[in-house]
Amino acid sequence: MSTPPSLPDGLRDVPLGDNGLRGWQVDTPLCRALVSAQGGQVLAFQARGREPLLWLSPAAHLAPGKAIRGGIPLCFPWFGPHPSDSRQPAHGFARLREWQLAAARLDADVLHLELALQADAGTRDLWPHDFRAVLRIGFGHHLSLQLEVANRGSAAFDFSLAFHSYFPLVDSCQARIEGLAGSICLDQLDPARHQRRQHGPVRFEGETDRIFTGVSADCLLLDEARDSAVRLLASGCRSVIAWNPGPEKTARLVDMPASAWQGMACVESGNVGEDSVSLPPGAVARFALTLQQEP
Ligand code: TA6
C-alpha cells in the first residue's frame, strides 16, 4: 500500500458517521464539499454564494459496504442489477469499495483529488477482470469528475457506468429535464420495455425511471419553483438516466424519508445498456462530467 499523499490546504481527513467510514472535507475560497472514501463518492458540494448542488438523504446509511443514498454514487462496472447474478450488488461494487487517495493538490484555489480503485481478490470474485479505475475530481466554482478505466488484463472486458447524481429540488413535480427531446427512451417502469421517442422535456410525474441511450449526454435540469438549473456537461458518455422514486417506492426505501421524493431527482450520465463499453487489453477509457449551476 503506497503512502497516502500529504493533504494540501483546504483538505481534511474526517470521519463519516460513527461506523468507521472516513472521507475528506473540502473547504476552499471557492467551495465546500464532502467526499467519502467508500465509493470515491462526492456527498456534498456547495460553491461559495450558491445553493447546495447535490442532495444527500438525511437517512443515508453511513456504514461499510452499504450504498450511500445521495451525492454522486459511481455505478461501475455494471449499471442496475447484475446482468446474470441477482446476488451481486446493484450498480456494481465501486460505490461499496474503499478508494485510495492517490493525489491531492490545490491550484489557483481549485482543489484536485485523485482517487484510485484497482482489482483485488474481492473484486475478481465479483468481476473476473484486472482493472484500475482513477476518479479525478475538481472542486472549484463548478464540480467536475473524470473516471478513467484501464484494462490491465490480457483479455477485453465489457462494463457499464454512471455518475448517479442526486440533485435537490424545491418540488420534483415542478422540474424538467431539457435536452433529451427526440431521444430514444427505455421506460424501466414499462413491463413491455418498449423503446419510445421522448417528446418534449422529461418531467417527474410520480415514479420515473427512464434510460436514454445514444445521446450527447448534455442536458439541463430545471427547478422551475426556484427558477434555477443545473447543466450537465458530459464527455465520453452516451446515456442519460432520469430517476425519481415517487411516493410508493420511497415508502419502501429505509434510507429515504417518505416525502423526500418531492425534494430531489437523479439525472445520471454514463454508458449503460447498448452504450456499454468494451475495453481491449491495455486500453484506457475516460468519462467526464461537469456540473454547472445556472444562473
Ligand atoms: O438510476 C435509476 C436506478 O437504476 C433505479 O432503478 C433505482 O434502482 C435507482 O437506480 C437507485 O438505485 P440504488 O441501488 O441506489 O437504490
Boltz pocket constraint, residues with backbone or C-beta under 6 A from the ligand:
constraints:
  - pocket:
      binder: B
      contacts: [[A, 67], [A, 80], [A, 90], [A, 91], [A, 164], [A, 188], [A, 209], [A, 241], [A, 242], [A, 243], [A, 266], [A, 268]]
      max_distance: 6.0
